[in-house]
């Protein structure tokens, strides 16, 4: 049981760390870089990124973070021992679920709207498409970066307590 608890906590820390780093990277480099790009370039780049990110490695981190964090909570809640790390693990799971909620409620619908705009060379007003997408997407991404970083910090704390 002890090995399973530790393995689940380490796996949750790694996968949520990946997501925290991904969202942080977008917040501090990708989106600021696109901010100075032409409208068509910014829209096309985000359309391509949104298509490319849907791959197994992303899903391993995104879904894995949820699965491993939930497993760590359950494994620390049952049986004897492991209770010291339970509260930071539960907090990490809640923070990660909130980040997933932001993604599902804001970022994914904005990504889908950007995709529905169609090929960039056929968009009549790329500035309007960009305005509808960029600012709310960036704000939501900062929130999920913060929430994932909180989750990562709580997981690190849980590993110390473990």
C-alpha positions as CSV (number, residue, x, y, z in Angstrom):
1,X,0.0,0.0,0.0
2,X,2.8,2.4,0.9
3,X,4.5,1.9,-2.5
4,X,1.2,2.5,-4.3
5,X,0.6,5.7,-2.3
6,X,4.0,7.0,-3.1
7,X,3.8,6.0,-6.8
8,X,0.4,7.7,-7.2
9,X,1.6,10.9,-5.5
10,X,4.8,11.0,-7.7
11,X,2.8,10.3,-10.9
12,X,0.3,13.1,-9.9
13,X,3.2,15.5,-9.2
14,X,4.8,14.7,-12.6
15,X,1.7,15.0,-14.7
16,X,0.3,18.1,-13.0
17,X,3.8,19.5,-13.2
18,X,3.6,19.0,-16.9
19,X,0.3,20.8,-17.1
20,X,1.5,23.7,-14.9
21,X,4.5,24.1,-17.1
22,X,2.5,24.0,-20.3
23,X,0.1,26.7,-19.1
24,X,2.9,28.7,-17.6
25,X,4.8,28.5,-20.9
26,X,1.8,29.8,-22.8
27,X,1.3,32.6,-20.3
28,X,4.9,33.9,-20.4
29,X,6.1,33.1,-23.9
30,X,3.6,31.8,-26.5
31,X,0.8,34.4,-26.0
32,X,3.1,37.4,-25.5
33,X,4.9,36.4,-28.7
34,X,1.6,36.1,-30.6
35,X,0.4,39.4,-29.1
36,X,2.8,41.3,-31.5
37,X,1.9,39.1,-34.5
38,X,-0.4,40.1,-37.3
39,X,-4.1,39.1,-36.8
40,X,-4.0,36.4,-39.5
41,X,-0.8,35.0,-38.1
42,X,-2.0,34.9,-34.6
43,X,-5.3,33.2,-35.5
44,X,-3.7,30.7,-37.8
45,X,-1.0,29.9,-35.2
46,X,-3.5,29.3,-32.5
47,X,-5.7,27.1,-34.8
48,X,-2.6,25.0,-35.6
49,X,-1.6,24.8,-31.9
50,X,-5.1,23.8,-30.9
51,X,-5.0,20.9,-33.5
52,X,-1.5,19.8,-32.7
53,X,-2.0,19.7,-28.9
54,X,-4.6,17.0,-29.1
55,X,-2.2,14.1,-28.9
56,X,-1.4,11.2,-26.6
57,X,1.3,13.0,-24.7
58,X,-1.0,15.9,-23.8
59,X,-3.8,13.5,-22.8
60,X,-1.4,11.6,-20.6
61,X,-0.6,14.7,-18.7
62,X,-4.1,16.2,-18.7
63,X,-6.1,13.1,-17.8
64,X,-3.2,11.5,-16.0
65,X,-3.1,14.4,-13.6
66,X,-6.7,13.9,-12.6
67,X,-6.4,10.1,-12.4
68,X,-3.2,10.0,-10.4
69,X,-4.2,12.8,-8.0
70,X,-7.6,11.1,-7.4
71,X,-5.8,7.7,-6.9
72,X,-3.3,9.4,-4.4
73,X,-6.2,10.8,-2.4
74,X,-8.1,7.5,-2.3
75,X,-4.9,5.5,-1.4
76,X,-4.0,7.9,1.4
77,X,-7.6,7.9,2.7
78,X,-7.9,4.1,3.1
79,X,-6.1,1.8,5.3
80,X,-3.7,2.8,8.1
81,X,-1.1,5.5,7.7
82,X,-0.8,8.1,5.0
83,X,-3.2,10.5,6.6
84,X,-0.6,13.3,7.0
85,X,-0.5,13.9,3.3
86,X,-4.3,13.5,2.7
87,X,-5.2,17.2,3.1
88,X,-2.6,18.6,0.7
89,X,-3.5,15.8,-1.7
90,X,-7.2,16.7,-1.5
91,X,-6.4,20.4,-2.0
92,X,-4.2,19.5,-5.0
93,X,-7.1,17.5,-6.5
94,X,-9.6,20.4,-6.0
95,X,-7.2,22.9,-7.5
96,X,-6.6,20.7,-10.5
97,X,-10.3,20.1,-11.0
98,X,-10.8,23.8,-10.9
99,X,-8.1,24.2,-13.6
100,X,-9.9,21.5,-15.7
101,X,-13.2,23.4,-15.1
102,X,-11.6,26.6,-16.5
103,X,-10.3,24.7,-19.5
104,X,-13.7,23.0,-20.2
105,X,-15.7,26.1,-19.5
106,X,-13.6,28.8,-21.2
107,X,-10.6,27.7,-23.1
108,X,-12.1,24.8,-25.1
109,X,-15.2,26.8,-26.2
110,X,-12.9,29.6,-27.3
111,X,-10.7,27.1,-29.2
112,X,-13.8,25.6,-30.8
113,X,-15.0,29.1,-31.9
114,X,-11.6,29.8,-33.3
115,X,-11.7,26.6,-35.3
116,X,-15.3,27.3,-36.5
117,X,-13.9,30.6,-38.0
118,X,-12.4,28.5,-40.7
119,X,-9.2,28.7,-42.7
120,X,-7.5,32.0,-41.9
121,X,-7.3,33.0,-45.6
122,X,-11.1,32.9,-45.8
123,X,-11.8,34.9,-42.6
124,X,-13.2,38.3,-43.6
125,X,-12.3,40.1,-40.4
126,X,-9.4,38.3,-38.6
127,X,-9.1,41.2,-36.2
128,X,-12.6,40.5,-34.9
129,X,-12.0,36.8,-34.6
130,X,-8.8,37.5,-32.7
131,X,-10.5,40.0,-30.4
132,X,-13.2,37.5,-29.5
133,X,-10.6,34.9,-28.7
134,X,-7.4,36.3,-27.4
135,X,-8.1,38.3,-24.2
136,X,-10.5,35.9,-22.6
137,X,-8.3,32.9,-23.5
138,X,-5.2,34.5,-22.1
139,X,-7.1,35.4,-18.8
140,X,-8.4,31.9,-18.5
141,X,-5.0,30.4,-19.2
142,X,-3.4,32.5,-16.5
143,X,-6.0,31.1,-14.1
144,X,-5.3,27.5,-15.0
145,X,-1.6,28.1,-14.7
146,X,-2.1,29.5,-11.2
147,X,-4.4,26.7,-10.2
148,X,-2.0,24.0,-11.6
149,X,0.9,25.7,-9.8
150,X,-1.1,25.6,-6.5
151,X,-1.9,21.9,-7.1
152,X,1.8,21.3,-7.8
153,X,2.9,23.0,-4.6
154,X,0.4,21.0,-2.6
155,X,1.6,17.8,-4.2
156,X,5.2,18.7,-3.3
157,X,4.0,19.4,0.3
158,X,2.3,16.0,0.3
159,X,5.5,14.3,-0.8
160,X,7.4,16.0,2.0
161,X,4.8,14.8,4.5
162,X,4.7,11.4,3.0
